Amino acid sequence: MEITQRAFLLPISQYLRSQGWLVDAVAAEIKTCTACQSSYDRIYEIDWTRNPLNLRNLTRASAQVRKIVERGDYDLVHVHTPVAAFVTRYALRNLRRIGKPKIIYTAHGFHFHRNGRPLSNAIFLGLEKLAGRWTDYLVVINREDEAAARRYRIVPPERVRYMPGIGIDLDQYTAERVSQEDIKRVREELKLEERHKLLLMVAAFDPGKRHKDAIEALALLRRKEVVLAFAGEGPLRPRIEELAQRVGVAEQVRFLGFRKDIPALMRASVATVLTSEREGLPRAVMESMALGVPVIGADARGTRDLLESGAGIVVPVGNVVALAEAMQYLINHPEEADRMGKHGLGVIRAYDLANILRLHVELYDEALREKRSAVFNA
């Protein structure tokens, strides 16, 4: 939860409050987030889970949301994460008859997508269309989702808004902020010699991230000087560690856990890798581009948006041979890797946090017709 808040919501809240808005937030375990306490006017703990099948979300949690919103007399509610977004819109569906609050939903990647299974796609599309009835504006952050929202009329097409992600602070993520000492420290920690070439994947160990593809591609390379590092935690980490042992590349793999020095790790790498089958607009790719480091990404929406103009190499999802070939190419062609990294610096400017903040304020002004009162994030 805290990672989501820091990466997605806190910069927006902090900016809005600096402009005179009142901003409250509701989330599970939000009181454990120290940064949240100073970044919102009020925070509320909510009793919901990430499990979409948990009926408590539509009973107890829904009642909690409605009570908070009625007491707060909010003009606008902006929802984000999938379960919270559905529960909140369900809870407030009857309040919309009086036109208050206005409800905005940012979809950080629909759960139905071109790489998904037909049955799950049908279920998730049905849920999105149902919740779309209770939504005033739908914000999408990649072009595939924008096309799908319009094609399936999840909300009326004129109520769909494309925004290039949730923003990345290009003053914070820049190569100039990473010193050679930082890079040296990282390489020493990872026990890398001068001959070693580092590839980095930043992603939680969840099924859709497909870490196994990166391990299997590394095995295909048969190059002992190539080291693959994973930054992140998650339930599948033990299985991926076992796979690295089984295919004979354990000595070439580093499991780093949760890290706070991602920029240094990226700058120490030949390229970053993201093998996910589903993404909204991956922050790891955005950060890599902002730091001038090329990306090898699986052909998932969002990743495709960021890389298709030449900031890296896009490979088919699950194609281990193509992934290995892309790794080989960037390792063998450092000049081309450098060119891709520099190209990414130009592309990522459209995703600058300042641009995203401007787009949010424009949307809020449209929704409220210039009337500013309070914002509620879920």
Summary of the structure (lengths in Angstrom):
residues: 378
radius of gyration: 21.4
end to end distance: 11.3
largest distance: 66.7
contacts: 1285
relative contact order: 0.14
helix: 50%
strand: 17%
